[in-house]
Amino acid sequence: MDTEERRRGILDTARRDGSVDVNRLADRFRVAKETIRRDLHTLEEHGLVRRTHGGAYPVESAGFETTLATRTTRHVPQKSRIAAAAADLLGDAETVFVDEGFTPQLVAEALPRDRPLTVVTASLAVATVLADAEQTAVLLLGGRVRGGTLATVDHWATRMLAGFVIDLAYVGANGISREYGLTTPDPAVSEVKAQAMRSARRRIFTGVHTKFGAVSFCRFAEVGDFETVVTDAGLPSAEAQRYSLMGPQVIRV
């Protein structure tokens, strides 16, 4: 197996399993650990993985995106804390946009049920979570349903969303970086997110620390477009400070 084949095998494994371990890769490919570390370094330089202590995990890109089912199994305690903290920022908002994805779904679950709310969403999962809330009116955006994320996209969704003025938008992303802003792999998803940003008076980003520094294909917002960024304590405080200097309050939970 040559170098390129080995690196493709490493990337395929990372995408299939969600992460890779240097020791296991060295055993599997029968090479030195330092060789695997060089491979991971190269893959990281190409924006395909993010390295961690002892391994790496895949970066979502135009050619790879995790499914909603996969997202429900990763960093669940952190995502739950983020969602609860984000829901506490609702304030006096009466109309709310909740993005697709597992963390926004948890935000929807954490929203108060004892006051009138109108929730606009492209996510079938979010709509299902809120469907039995007596004081919550749910407006599900129409459009093509993406099977992996169970969310609607394309011009039907964006046109409907463009007709609203929304008090607060809870927005997720596949990556957030100080240089490239907020990104997502699919142009159709990017258009829905960008329209949500335009339609909302207030905007809150919710995402685990692994999103930070990651860059995907389509940019839909800048860091400074958000009033608040809610993440977990896995984001170093120094890095959180760098993001806060760009405009938003950064909350680590």
N, C-alpha and C positions, 0 to 999 in steps of 0.2 A: 504493500500500500504506500503510495507516494504522499507527499505533504498535503497536497490539495485534497486528495481523497480522505485523508485522516481529518482534516479540518472540516470537511463537509459532514463526515460522520459525527464529529463532535457537535456541530451545529444541529444536525438532525436529532441527536440524542437530547440536547438541551431543549429543543422545541417540543419533543415528544414527552419528556419527563418533567419539564419546568425548570430544571437546573442540572448542573453537572458537577462532579467532584474530581479534583485533580488526581487523587490516588486511584480511584476507580477507573478513570480514563487511561492512566498510565498502565494499569494491569490489562485493561481490555485491548489496547493498541500495542502493548509490549514495547513501550518506549519509556525514556526517562521522564520523571516528573517535570524536570526543567523544560523538556521538549513540549510537554502539554502546556506549561505556563506560557511558553513563547507562542504556541498556537492560540491560546486564549487572548493573549495580548494583541495578536494580529486581528483576530475576530472582533475584538473590542475596538481597535482602530478603524475597522470597517463599519462600525456601528451595528454589529449583529448580536453581540452579547455585552453584558455588563459583568465585570469581574467582582467577586466577593472573596472573603478570606477562605481560601481552600477550594475555590470553584468559580462558577459563573452561572448566570441565568440569561435567557434569550431576551432580546429587545424586539418589541413588536414593530413591524415594518410593512411596506407595501406588499410583501410576499408572505407575511406571517402575522396572524393575529389570534390570540387566545379566545376561546369561546366563553360564553357566560357561565356554562357549567364548570369550566376549569377555574374561573375566577372565584367561584363560591367555595373553593377548597384552599385558597391561599391567603395567608395573613388575615384570617377571619377575626381574631381578637382585636387587631389593630384597626381593621375596617369598621368594626362595631363601635369602637371608641371614637373614631373620626366621625362616624355618622351621628352619634349622640351629641357630640360637640357642635357639629354643623347645624343640627336641628335646633339647638339652643339659640342659634343666631337668627332665628326666624323673625324676631321683632314683631312689628305690626303688619307684616306682609299679609295680604289677603289673596293674592294670586302668585303662584309659585310654578316655576319650571323645574322638573326633575329629569335629569339626563338618563341615558341608558347606562348600563353597567351595574356591577354588584354593589359597590359602595353607594352610589345614588339610590339603589333599591333599599339599602339599609337606612339611608336618610329618610326615605318615604315611610318606612316602618316606624321611624322615631318621631315623625311629625305629630303634633297634638291632635287628638280626636275630639276635643271638647270645645272646639270653636270652628266657625265656618271657614273653609278654605276651598279655593279652586286650584287644582293641580293640572298643569299641562305637561304631557310627557309623550315621547316617542317610544317608550318602553312598554311592551306588553306585560312584563314582569311587574313593573311599578304600578301599572293600571290594575293588575290583579290584586296586588297588596292592598290597594286603597279602595277597591270596589265596594267593600262592605262597610266603609266608614260613613256613617249617616250624615255627618256634617261636611263631608268632603265631596265636592263635585270634580269628577275626573274627565278631562278632555284628552282623548287619545288621538294623536296626530295620524292621519292616514298616509298611505304610501306602500312601497314595496317592503316586505318584511325580510330582514336579514336573518337567516336561519341560525347562525352562530351566536348572535346577540339578542335575538327576539326583539328587534327594534325596527321602526319604520324609517324610511329614507326617501330621497328623490323629491321632485318638485311638488308633489302633493303635500308632503310634510312641511317643506320650507314655506310654501305659499300660505298654508293655514297658520303657521307660526308667525309669519310676517304680519298677520292681521291682529295680533295681540300686543298689548302693552302690559308687561309682567313686572310685578313688584320685585321678585327675587328669583334668580336662577341658580340652582345647584348644578355645577358642571364638572364632569370628569374629563380625563384625557389619558391617552396611552403614554404620553411623555410630557414633561415640563422642564424647560431649561432656561437659564438666564439669557442665553444667546439666541435661541430659536423660538422661545415662547412655548405655547401649548400645541401639541401635535397629535395626530391620529392617523392610522394607516389608510383609511378609505376616504376618497374624495367626497362620496355621498354623505358619509357620516360627518365629515368636516363641514359641509354646507349647513347641516341641521344645527350643529353646535355654534357655528358662526352666526346664524340667524337668531339663535337663542341669546347670544351675547348682545346682538343689536336690539332685541326686543325687551331686554330686562333693564330695570333701573339699577338694581344691585346684583352683584355676581359673586358667588363663593365657589372656590375650587376645593374639591375633596379628593384626596388620593394618598396612598401609602408612600413611604419614603423611597421605595424602589422606582417610582415614577420620575424622581428628580434626577436631572442630568441625562435622561433618556430622550432620544429624538426619533420621531417617526416621520412619515412621508408628507402629511398635509398639515400646514400651520393654520389654525383658526382663531388664535387670540394671542395677546401679549400678557406677560405676567402683570404688568401695571394696569390691565383692564379689570382686575379683581379687587374688591374691597378686603377680602379675607382669603387666606389659604389655610386649609385645615389638613394636617398630616399627623403622623405618629412620631414618637420620640426617636425612631431610628434615623431621622434626618438630623445630622449634627447641628448643634445650636449655632455654630459659626456660619454654616451654610444657610440656615434659616434666616440669620441676620442679613446675609447678602441678598436673599430674596426680598426681605422686608424693605431694604433700601430702594427697591424698584417700585414701591408703592403700597402693596397689600400688608395688612396685619398677618403675621404667620403664627398660627397656633399649633403647638405640638402636644399631642395627648398620649 
